[in-house]
Amino acid sequence: MLKDDTTVSDQRKNIEVVIDMYQRNILPKRIGDITFVQDGQVCSGVPDMKKPFLMEGTGMQMMQSPVVQDQQLAHYVAYDQAPFAAGHEILARMRLPEYYGGNGNVVNVAILNDTGSTVQTLFDPDLNAMGYDPLTYTGNSGPLQIQTANGTVTRQSLWVEMQLMKPDGTPTSRWFLEQGIATPLAGNPSRLSGRFLRRELYFATAPGNYTLYVAQNKNGIVRQLPV
């Protein structure tokens, strides 16, 4: 494939890097770890979505750079345990970035904070409310193999913007990119959190694990913890 003209020139060096990493046994990594390669280098975080990149790895869902407008934020928040699940419920709003073809529609959701999950659950009603069209949306990141408690499944992955909020709707974080997977709404599944949420914010619990404390910085966490 690298020797013919079917490979985009910008992706050629990314493919070469990935092949070299497999040959040197750097890849594959453990389940849940995803590697991004762009401009012939491994990315330290989320790649520039406006340029070609490669993604290698397998997501996991196990139960256990956008432009930011100036706004007043509550820099910390505490969440109670989810009513019907073993974990804490996070409140957030989601939207499809306009630079990927999103229309600005915002959906408010409750998310189970699950450290065993590396990709954000996006149910069909969530995607419909945000106006997602898989044929025209340019923020798709391709099929992704997901390791679940019932085995491995392959689902469409895509990028969304998220912002945490208080129950009254007050924002508690900036808008940030999160990778999600399109998930059929069947039975009584939980909407699980993704890994970029935990790269964006600080999380902590006190003895007893009754309350989840979330903040933009360490001081926000310390300020909330009980004496």
TORLO-179914 format. One record per residue (C-alpha): y, z, x; residue number from 0; residue in three letters. Coordinates in steps of 0.1 Angstrom, whole numbers, plus 5000, padded with zeros to 4 digits. Layout:
N
Y,Z,X,NUM,ALA
...
***
This chain:
227
5000,5000,5000,0,MET
5024,5008,5029,1,LEU
5018,4974,5044,2,LYS
5029,4953,5014,3,ASP
5062,4950,4995,4,ASP
5050,4970,4965,5,THR
5063,5002,4980,6,THR
5100,5010,4976,7,VAL
5115,5013,5011,8,SER
5130,5047,5003,9,ASP
5096,5060,4994,10,GLN
5077,5046,5023,11,ARG
5087,5073,5047,12,LYS
5080,5100,5021,13,ASN
5045,5086,5016,14,ILE
5039,5086,5054,15,GLU
5050,5122,5057,16,VAL
5026,5132,5029,17,VAL
4997,5113,5044,18,ILE
5004,5130,5078,19,ASP
5004,5164,5061,20,MET
4970,5157,5045,21,TYR
4956,5146,5079,22,GLN
4969,5178,5096,23,ARG
4954,5199,5067,24,ASN
4989,5211,5057,25,ILE
4981,5197,5023,26,LEU
4967,5205,4998,27,PRO
4982,5239,4994,28,LYS
4970,5267,4971,29,ARG
4971,5261,4933,30,ILE
5006,5268,4920,31,GLY
5024,5256,4951,32,ASP
5042,5223,4949,33,ILE
5057,5204,4979,34,THR
5087,5180,4975,35,PHE
5093,5153,5002,36,VAL
5126,5134,5003,37,GLN
5142,5113,5030,38,ASP
5111,5117,5051,39,GLY
5114,5155,5052,40,GLN
5098,5184,5032,41,VAL
5124,5199,5009,42,CYS
5132,5236,5011,43,SER
5140,5237,4974,44,GLY
5146,5213,4945,45,VAL
5151,5177,4958,46,PRO
5182,5156,4949,47,ASP
5170,5142,4916,48,MET
5193,5111,4920,49,LYS
5172,5099,4950,50,LYS
5135,5090,4954,51,PRO
5112,5118,4962,52,PHE
5075,5127,4961,53,LEU
5058,5157,4946,54,MET
5024,5170,4957,55,GLU
5006,5199,4943,56,GLY
4991,5216,4912,57,THR
5010,5237,4887,58,GLY
4996,5269,4873,59,MET
4999,5287,4839,60,GLN
4978,5318,4839,61,MET
4985,5348,4816,62,MET
4988,5379,4836,63,GLN
5218,5214,4914,64,SER
5237,5206,4883,65,PRO
5275,5207,4878,66,VAL
5284,5242,4866,67,VAL
5315,5248,4844,68,GLN
5335,5279,4850,69,ASP
5326,5306,4825,70,GLN
5325,5344,4821,71,GLN
5290,5357,4826,72,LEU
5273,5390,4820,73,ALA
5258,5393,4855,74,HIS
5228,5414,4844,75,TYR
5206,5421,4814,76,VAL
5176,5441,4804,77,ALA
5147,5427,4783,78,TYR
5121,5446,4763,79,ASP
5084,5438,4762,80,GLN
5073,5409,4740,81,ALA
5062,5420,4706,82,PRO
5028,5402,4706,83,PHE
5020,5397,4743,84,ALA
5014,5417,4774,85,ALA
5047,5411,4792,86,GLY
5085,5410,4788,87,HIS
5104,5385,4766,88,GLU
5133,5366,4782,89,ILE
5159,5349,4760,90,LEU
5173,5316,4772,91,ALA
5188,5283,4762,92,ARG
5176,5249,4774,93,MET
5189,5214,4774,94,ARG
5182,5180,4790,95,LEU
5207,5172,4817,96,PRO
5231,5145,4807,97,GLU
5228,5127,4840,98,TYR
5191,5122,4832,99,TYR
5200,5108,4797,100,GLY
5201,5141,4778,101,GLY
5225,5143,4748,102,ASN
5237,5179,4753,103,GLY
5215,5194,4725,104,ASN
5208,5230,4732,105,VAL
5178,5250,4720,106,VAL
5175,5288,4721,107,ASN
5141,5301,4730,108,VAL
5122,5333,4738,109,ALA
5101,5331,4770,110,ILE
5073,5353,4782,111,LEU
5081,5363,4818,112,ASN
5048,5354,4835,113,ASP
5045,5357,4873,114,THR
5012,5338,4871,115,GLY
5030,5307,4857,116,SER
5047,5282,4880,117,THR
5060,5257,4853,118,VAL
5080,5263,4822,119,GLN
5063,5257,4788,120,THR
5081,5231,4767,121,LEU
5066,5229,4732,122,PHE
5069,5197,4711,123,ASP
5095,5213,4688,124,PRO
5116,5223,4719,125,ASP
5116,5187,4731,126,LEU
5123,5173,4697,127,ASN
5153,5196,4693,128,ALA
5167,5186,4727,129,MET
5163,5149,4718,130,GLY
5137,5141,4744,131,TYR
5126,5105,4745,132,ASP
5099,5100,4772,133,PRO
5106,5063,4774,134,LEU
5143,5066,4783,135,THR
5147,5100,4799,136,TYR
5150,5096,4837,137,THR
5143,5133,4844,138,GLY
5105,5128,4840,139,ASN
5086,5140,4871,140,SER
5053,5125,4863,141,GLY
5019,5138,4852,142,PRO
5011,5172,4866,143,LEU
4977,5189,4868,144,GLN
4979,5224,4854,145,ILE
4954,5251,4862,146,GLN
4949,5272,4830,147,THR
4925,5300,4821,148,ALA
4905,5274,4802,149,ASN
4904,5249,4831,150,GLY
4925,5221,4845,151,THR
4946,5199,4822,152,VAL
4971,5171,4829,153,THR
5004,5171,4812,154,ARG
5037,5153,4815,155,GLN
5063,5172,4836,156,SER
5101,5169,4834,157,LEU
5133,5186,4845,158,TRP
5154,5207,4821,159,VAL
5184,5229,4825,160,GLU
5181,5266,4816,161,MET
5205,5295,4812,162,GLN
5195,5331,4804,163,LEU
5213,5350,4777,164,MET
5217,5383,4760,165,LYS
5205,5388,4724,166,PRO
5241,5382,4712,167,ASP
5242,5348,4731,168,GLY
5263,5360,4760,169,THR
5253,5339,4791,170,PRO
5237,5360,4819,171,THR
5232,5333,4844,172,SER
5245,5299,4854,173,ARG
5228,5267,4842,174,TRP
5199,5259,4867,175,PHE
5172,5233,4869,176,LEU
5136,5242,4859,177,GLU
5105,5221,4859,178,GLN
5086,5222,4826,179,GLY
5056,5206,4810,180,ILE
5052,5190,4776,181,ALA
5028,5212,4757,182,THR
5013,5207,4723,183,PRO
5020,5236,4699,184,LEU
4986,5246,4687,185,ALA
4972,5279,4677,186,GLY
4995,5308,4689,187,ASN
5003,5300,4725,188,PRO
5030,5317,4746,189,SER
5060,5300,4760,190,ARG
5055,5308,4797,191,LEU
5082,5309,4824,192,SER
5085,5287,4855,193,GLY
5090,5294,4892,194,ARG
5126,5283,4896,195,PHE
5137,5310,4872,196,LEU
5125,5336,4898,197,ARG
5143,5316,4926,198,ARG
5175,5318,4907,199,GLU
5176,5355,4897,200,LEU
5165,5390,4907,201,TYR
5138,5407,4886,202,PHE
5127,5444,4886,203,ALA
5109,5470,4865,204,THR
5109,5508,4866,205,ALA
5078,5530,4865,206,PRO
5062,5525,4831,207,GLY
5071,5488,4830,208,ASN
5088,5492,4796,209,TYR
5119,5472,4805,210,THR
5125,5441,4826,211,LEU
5158,5441,4845,212,TYR
5174,5408,4855,213,VAL
5205,5402,4875,214,ALA
5224,5376,4896,215,GLN
5223,5399,4926,216,ASN
5207,5431,4940,217,LYS
5236,5453,4929,218,ASN
5231,5442,4893,219,GLY
5195,5453,4895,220,ILE
5203,5487,4911,221,VAL
5231,5494,4885,222,ARG
5206,5490,4857,223,GLN
5176,5510,4870,224,LEU
5172,5545,4855,225,PRO
5178,5575,4877,226,VAL
***
